[in-house]
Amino acid sequence: MRIPARFLKVSSNYGGIQSHEGWLEIDIRALDLDGVTKLHVDLDDVARVKEKRDEATATVDAWDALFGKKDDDGPPPAP
């Protein structure tokens, strides 16, 4: 069974464990797996998903830099 890219997600950590290459999550809830014995994932799809994640991270980092927030700022002060 070929897994479409819309069911793939890549994250940099899972359960508190960091990974340089990332963790691949396959959302199987929407898939009919009756009789399936093998899953096939196009690595080009994985690369595109990783690129989207990296672009989103860069956008958030740019937004934070523009408005002065840094990763080490911690939680905002209490009112």
C-alpha positions in Angstrom: 0.0 0.0 0.0 1.4 3.4 -1.0 1.0 6.1 1.7 0.0 9.5 0.3 2.0 12.5 1.5 -1.0 14.0 3.3 -0.7 11.3 5.9 3.0 12.0 6.6 4.4 14.4 9.2 8.1 14.9 10.2 9.0 16.3 13.6 12.4 16.9 15.2 11.6 15.1 18.4 9.3 12.4 19.7 8.7 11.6 23.4 11.5 14.0 24.3 14.0 12.3 22.1 15.7 14.6 19.6 16.7 13.3 16.1 18.9 15.1 13.7 17.0 13.7 10.7 13.6 13.8 12.4 10.8 11.4 13.2 8.4 10.2 10.5 4.8 9.9 11.6 2.3 8.1 9.4 -1.3 8.9 10.3 -3.0 5.5 9.8 -6.4 6.4 11.3 -7.8 7.4 7.8 -6.3 4.4 6.0 -8.1 1.1 5.4 -5.4 -1.4 6.4 -7.4 -4.5 6.1 -5.2 -7.1 4.4 -2.2 -4.7 4.2 1.2 -6.4 4.8 3.5 -3.7 3.6 3.6 0.1 3.6 5.4 2.0 1.0 6.4 5.7 1.5 7.9 7.7 -1.4 11.0 9.3 0.1 10.5 12.3 -2.2 7.2 12.9 -0.3 9.2 12.7 3.0 11.7 15.2 1.7 8.9 17.6 0.7 7.2 17.3 4.1 10.6 18.0 5.8 11.1 21.1 3.6 7.6 22.4 4.5 8.5 21.9 8.2 11.8 23.7 7.8 10.1 26.6 6.0 7.6 26.9 8.7 10.3 26.9 11.4 12.2 29.6 9.5 9.1 31.7 9.2 8.4 31.5 12.9 12.1 32.3 13.7 11.9 35.3 11.4 8.7 36.4 13.1 10.2 36.0 16.6 13.4 37.9 15.5 11.2 40.7 14.1 9.3 41.1 17.3 12.2 40.5 19.7 11.3 37.0 21.0 14.2 34.6 21.5 14.1 30.8 22.2 15.7 31.4 25.6 13.3 34.2 26.7 11.2 31.7 28.8 7.5 32.3 29.7 6.0 35.8 29.6 5.9 37.6 32.9 2.7 37.3 35.0 0.3 40.3 34.8 
